[in-house]
Structure formats: C-alpha cells, structure tokens
C-alpha cells in the first residue's frame, strides 16, 4: 500500500503579533520567521514523521530546488514534484499572543498542475493505494476522478474551504477530514448534530472526521460513531495542527490499527504541534 499526497507546497512567512492587524491599521511585529509549509507539504511531512513512506506530487518554482532537498531530508519522496515558471506558493501568517493564526495565501505554482502531470503521476499508483488531497491546488476534481478510476482510496481535506468544493465529486471520496468551519461550509448547517445529519444524507457512503481543536475529534458514518478527547497543551501556534492530524491519522491507518487508536495518535501529535511556532518544522516525529 503506497501513499500519494497531491498537494500544495508553500513558503510560510510567519509574523508574531499582539493582535491581528485590522483594516486601515499598520502595526509592528514582534518577530519574523520563514518556514516551509502549505497544507499539502505539512501533511506529507506528518506522514513521514509518523513512520510511513510518502510520495508528494505538486509544483514549485524552477529556482527553488532547495525545497526538494529539504523534503528529501524529511523523508518525503519528491519524484512527482514538477518545476514551473510561476513563483512557489507562499503564505503570510500572523500569529497572536493566544496562539491563533490568520493566514493570507498566494497560490502561485500550486495552481499550475496540468492534466498531463495528473495522468503521469496517478498512473503509477493503483488499487488500495491512498491519495491525500486538499483544496490549495487546481484541478482537484480531475485528480479525484483520475484516482478513483485507479481504484485508489481517496482522503480529502477540503481546506481552505470554498464554494467550488461543493461541485467536486465528493461521492468518490473514502474519507472526508474537516474542521467545524469546513463542516458548516459542506453542510450549510451550524452545529455538529445538524452537520452530521446533513452530510450523512448527502454523502451516505463516505466516512467523516470532524476535528474540534482542543475538544478532540469525531469520526462517523452510517454504522458507527467514535469520539476522541484532546489532552490540554500549552498552545503557542496552531499552524499545521490540522495537517499533522491528517498525516498521522492516515499513516497509522495503513498499519491496520483501529480507527479510535488512529484518532488518538493523530490528536496527540496535533497537540504537540501547537506547542511550537511554524509549519512543517513544528510537526513531531513518532519517537
């Protein structure tokens, strides 16, 4: 069983602030750091650090080969990362004194995925292999359709959420992993109970996981429901916490471990991630 992540690669420019900047306001920052990030890259690093082999597919600027070198050092296979003329995707991230973040993303190279790249990449994978995908790249529907035709097991994290997600072939997804805000967008409902009911009706064959931050996470389908609580941690930055959860959950799942134990391990790893500042660099190893 192989794991392919078709996802974004970003440079994260992280600014520590007392409070998020308001419209028309200019503020001083307390600190600045640059990291590698992007939901796709973070999830690939999480899979690798949890002890599983991961292939990453995506696009970066042709002058940013150092990114591949760093990913290789982190145990991520970069054979399916293409070099393009567009600038590598990047994010401007504000982190306030409560550990909350506010993020501005420029897609850049992440939005240059071609049908040829999709076919050349996914043709190398097959039945029971896993595809991880998020919503920070283009041609998401085409990637889902192509992976489905290869009988891959598709796990989709619809983040950042946009209305286009509702037009994706979501019935071909094996598992949807989303937070409460994304759940509201998917369902049009405003509380967990109604979100669950609506999505079970709309996507009856799909497994669902709602991540609830410090409250833990909830897995459900038509046959069962599993709830896992989160341990209290000293949160300084929530960047990459959700991505850590996704990567650890999928990696642990491939080891034929029960759903609840997968969720518990993913929750613990995500909590540890929030205790450090940064994206991929803050993701813990299985050790």
C-alpha positions as CSV (number, residue, x, y, z in Angstrom):
1,X,0.0,0.0,0.0
2,X,1.5,3.3,-1.1
3,X,0.6,6.8,0.0
4,X,0.5,9.7,-2.5
5,X,-0.2,13.3,-1.5
6,X,-1.1,15.6,-4.4
7,X,-0.9,18.9,-2.6
8,X,0.4,22.4,-2.1
9,X,3.9,23.5,-1.3
10,X,4.4,26.9,0.3
11,X,6.9,29.2,1.8
12,X,5.5,30.5,5.1
13,X,6.3,34.0,6.2
14,X,5.3,34.0,9.9
15,X,4.9,37.2,11.9
16,X,4.3,37.2,15.7
17,X,1.9,40.0,16.7
18,X,0.0,41.0,19.8
19,X,-3.3,41.2,17.9
20,X,-4.2,40.6,14.2
21,X,-3.9,43.7,12.0
22,X,-7.3,45.5,11.4
23,X,-8.4,47.2,8.1
24,X,-6.6,50.5,7.7
25,X,-4.2,49.7,10.5
26,X,-0.4,49.4,10.5
27,X,1.2,47.5,13.3
28,X,4.7,46.4,14.4
29,X,5.5,42.8,14.6
30,X,7.3,41.1,17.5
31,X,9.2,38.5,15.4
32,X,9.6,37.1,11.9
33,X,10.5,33.6,10.8
34,X,10.4,31.8,7.4
35,X,9.4,28.2,7.1
36,X,8.3,25.6,4.5
37,X,4.6,24.9,4.7
38,X,1.4,24.5,2.8
39,X,-1.3,22.1,3.8
40,X,0.0,19.5,1.3
41,X,3.6,19.7,2.3
42,X,2.7,19.7,6.0
43,X,0.6,16.6,5.6
44,X,3.4,14.8,3.7
45,X,5.9,15.7,6.4
46,X,3.4,14.4,9.1
47,X,3.0,11.1,7.2
48,X,6.8,10.7,7.0
49,X,7.5,11.7,10.6
50,X,4.8,9.2,11.8
51,X,6.9,6.4,10.2
52,X,5.3,5.9,6.7
53,X,6.7,6.2,3.2
54,X,5.1,9.2,1.4
55,X,5.2,10.4,-2.2
56,X,4.4,14.1,-2.8
57,X,3.1,15.5,-6.1
58,X,2.9,19.2,-6.8
59,X,4.7,22.2,-8.3
60,X,7.3,24.6,-7.3
61,X,9.3,27.4,-9.0
62,X,12.2,26.0,-11.0
63,X,14.7,28.1,-8.9
64,X,13.5,26.5,-5.6
65,X,15.2,23.1,-5.9
66,X,16.3,23.6,-2.3
67,X,12.8,22.8,-1.3
68,X,13.1,19.3,-2.7
69,X,16.4,18.8,-0.9
70,X,14.7,19.7,2.4
71,X,11.8,17.4,1.8
72,X,14.1,14.6,0.9
73,X,15.9,15.2,4.3
74,X,12.5,15.0,5.9
75,X,11.9,11.6,4.3
76,X,9.4,12.8,1.6
77,X,9.8,11.3,-1.9
78,X,9.8,14.3,-4.4
79,X,9.8,12.3,-7.7
80,X,6.4,13.8,-8.6
81,X,7.1,17.4,-7.9
82,X,7.3,19.4,-11.1
83,X,9.4,22.6,-11.7
84,X,7.5,25.5,-13.3
85,X,8.0,29.2,-14.1
86,X,5.4,30.6,-11.6
87,X,6.7,31.6,-8.1
88,X,6.4,28.9,-5.4
89,X,3.2,29.3,-3.4
90,X,3.5,31.3,-0.2
91,X,1.6,32.4,2.8
92,X,1.7,35.4,5.1
93,X,0.8,34.2,8.6
94,X,0.1,36.3,11.6
95,X,0.3,34.5,15.0
96,X,-1.1,36.4,18.0
97,X,-0.3,36.0,21.7
98,X,-3.1,33.4,22.1
99,X,-1.5,31.1,19.5
100,X,-4.3,31.8,17.0
101,X,-3.3,32.4,13.3
102,X,-4.6,34.5,10.4
103,X,-3.3,33.4,7.0
104,X,-3.1,35.0,3.5
105,X,-2.2,32.6,0.7
106,X,-0.9,33.2,-2.8
107,X,-1.3,30.0,-4.9
108,X,1.5,30.6,-7.4
109,X,3.0,27.3,-8.6
110,X,0.3,25.4,-6.7
111,X,-2.2,26.4,-9.3
112,X,-0.2,25.2,-12.3
113,X,-1.0,21.4,-12.1
114,X,-1.7,20.0,-15.6
115,X,-3.8,17.1,-16.8
116,X,-0.5,15.6,-18.1
117,X,1.1,15.7,-14.6
118,X,-2.1,14.2,-13.1
119,X,-2.1,11.3,-15.5
120,X,1.7,10.7,-15.4
121,X,1.6,10.7,-11.6
122,X,-1.5,8.8,-10.7
123,X,-0.9,6.1,-13.3
124,X,2.0,4.9,-11.1
125,X,-0.5,4.1,-8.3
126,X,-3.3,1.6,-8.1
127,X,-5.9,-0.3,-6.1
128,X,-5.8,0.2,-2.3
129,X,-3.1,2.9,-2.6
130,X,-4.1,6.1,-0.8
131,X,-4.4,9.5,-2.2
132,X,-4.4,12.5,0.1
133,X,-5.6,15.8,-1.3
134,X,-6.5,19.3,-0.1
135,X,-8.0,22.4,-1.6
136,X,-4.9,24.5,-2.2
137,X,-4.1,23.3,-5.7
138,X,-6.0,23.5,-9.0
139,X,-7.8,20.6,-10.9
140,X,-8.9,18.9,-7.7
141,X,-12.0,17.3,-9.4
142,X,-9.8,15.9,-12.1
143,X,-7.4,14.5,-9.6
144,X,-10.2,12.8,-7.7
145,X,-11.7,11.4,-10.8
146,X,-8.4,10.0,-12.0
147,X,-7.5,8.5,-8.7
148,X,-11.0,6.9,-8.5
149,X,-10.5,5.3,-11.9
150,X,-7.3,3.8,-10.5
151,X,-9.3,2.4,-7.5
152,X,-7.2,4.4,-5.1
153,X,-8.6,5.2,-1.6
154,X,-9.2,9.0,-1.6
155,X,-8.9,11.0,1.6
156,X,-9.9,14.6,1.1
157,X,-9.3,17.6,3.5
158,X,-11.5,20.4,2.0
159,X,-9.3,23.2,3.3
160,X,-9.3,26.0,2.7
161,X,-13.0,25.7,2.1
162,X,-14.5,27.4,-1.0
163,X,-17.9,27.0,-2.7
164,X,-16.2,25.1,-5.5
165,X,-15.7,22.2,-3.1
166,X,-19.5,21.5,-3.3
167,X,-19.1,20.8,-7.1
168,X,-16.3,18.3,-6.6
169,X,-17.1,14.6,-7.0
170,X,-17.3,14.1,-3.2
171,X,-19.2,10.8,-3.5
172,X,-15.9,9.2,-4.8
173,X,-14.2,10.1,-1.5
174,X,-13.5,7.4,1.0
175,X,-12.9,9.7,4.0
176,X,-13.5,13.5,4.5
177,X,-11.5,15.1,7.2
178,X,-12.6,18.7,8.1
179,X,-12.9,21.1,11.0
180,X,-16.1,22.7,12.2
181,X,-15.9,25.7,9.9
182,X,-15.4,23.5,6.9
183,X,-18.2,21.3,8.1
184,X,-20.5,24.3,8.1
185,X,-19.5,25.0,4.5
186,X,-20.0,21.4,3.4
187,X,-23.4,21.1,5.0
188,X,-24.9,24.5,5.3
189,X,-25.7,23.8,8.9
190,X,-24.4,25.5,12.0
191,X,-24.0,22.9,14.7
192,X,-22.3,19.5,15.0
193,X,-25.5,17.5,15.2
194,X,-27.1,19.0,12.1
195,X,-23.7,18.9,10.2
196,X,-23.6,15.1,10.8
197,X,-27.2,14.5,9.8
198,X,-26.9,16.6,6.6
199,X,-23.6,15.1,5.4
200,X,-24.7,11.5,6.2
201,X,-27.7,12.2,3.9
202,X,-25.7,13.9,1.2
203,X,-22.7,11.5,1.2
204,X,-24.0,8.3,2.7
205,X,-21.0,6.1,1.6
206,X,-18.3,8.5,2.9
207,X,-16.5,8.3,6.2
208,X,-16.3,11.6,8.1
209,X,-13.9,13.0,10.7
210,X,-14.6,16.4,12.3
211,X,-11.6,17.9,14.1
212,X,-12.6,20.0,17.0
213,X,-9.3,21.5,18.2
214,X,-9.0,21.3,22.0
215,X,-12.2,19.3,22.1
216,X,-10.7,16.4,20.2
217,X,-12.3,14.8,17.1
218,X,-15.3,12.9,16.0
219,X,-15.5,10.0,13.4
220,X,-18.8,8.9,12.0
221,X,-20.5,7.1,9.2
222,X,-23.9,5.3,9.0
223,X,-22.6,2.4,11.0
224,X,-20.6,3.9,13.9
225,X,-19.5,7.0,15.7
226,X,-16.2,7.4,17.6
227,X,-15.3,10.4,19.8
228,X,-11.7,11.1,21.0
229,X,-10.8,13.8,23.5
230,X,-7.7,16.0,23.3
231,X,-5.2,16.5,26.1
232,X,-4.6,20.0,27.3
233,X,-1.4,21.5,25.9
234,X,0.5,24.8,26.1
235,X,-0.6,26.2,22.6
236,X,1.6,28.9,21.1
237,X,0.8,28.4,17.4
238,X,-2.0,26.3,15.8
239,X,-0.3,26.4,12.3
240,X,-0.1,22.8,10.9
241,X,-2.0,21.2,13.7
242,X,-4.8,20.1,11.5
243,X,-2.3,18.9,8.9
244,X,-0.5,16.9,11.5
245,X,-3.7,15.2,12.5
246,X,-4.5,14.3,8.8
247,X,-1.0,12.9,8.2
248,X,-0.7,10.9,11.4
249,X,-4.3,9.5,11.1
250,X,-3.6,8.2,7.5
251,X,-0.2,6.8,8.3
252,X,-1.5,5.0,11.4
253,X,-4.5,3.7,9.4
254,X,-2.2,1.9,7.0
255,X,-0.7,-0.1,9.8
256,X,-4.0,-1.9,10.3
257,X,-4.7,-0.2,13.6
258,X,-8.3,0.6,14.8
259,X,-10.0,3.9,14.0
260,X,-10.0,5.1,17.6
261,X,-6.3,4.4,18.2
262,X,-5.5,6.2,14.9
263,X,-7.6,9.2,16.1
264,X,-5.9,9.2,19.5
265,X,-2.4,9.2,18.0
266,X,-3.3,11.9,15.5
267,X,-4.8,14.0,18.2
268,X,-1.8,13.7,20.4
269,X,0.6,14.6,17.6
270,X,-1.6,17.6,16.6
271,X,-1.5,18.8,20.2
272,X,2.3,18.6,20.3
273,X,2.5,20.6,17.0
274,X,0.7,23.6,18.6
275,X,3.5,23.9,21.2
276,X,6.0,25.2,18.7
277,X,5.9,28.0,16.2
278,X,6.0,27.2,12.4
279,X,4.5,24.8,9.9
280,X,6.3,21.6,8.9
281,X,9.2,22.3,11.3
282,X,6.8,22.0,14.3
283,X,5.4,18.5,13.4
284,X,6.7,15.9,15.8
285,X,8.3,12.6,14.9
286,X,6.8,9.3,16.1
287,X,9.6,9.0,18.6
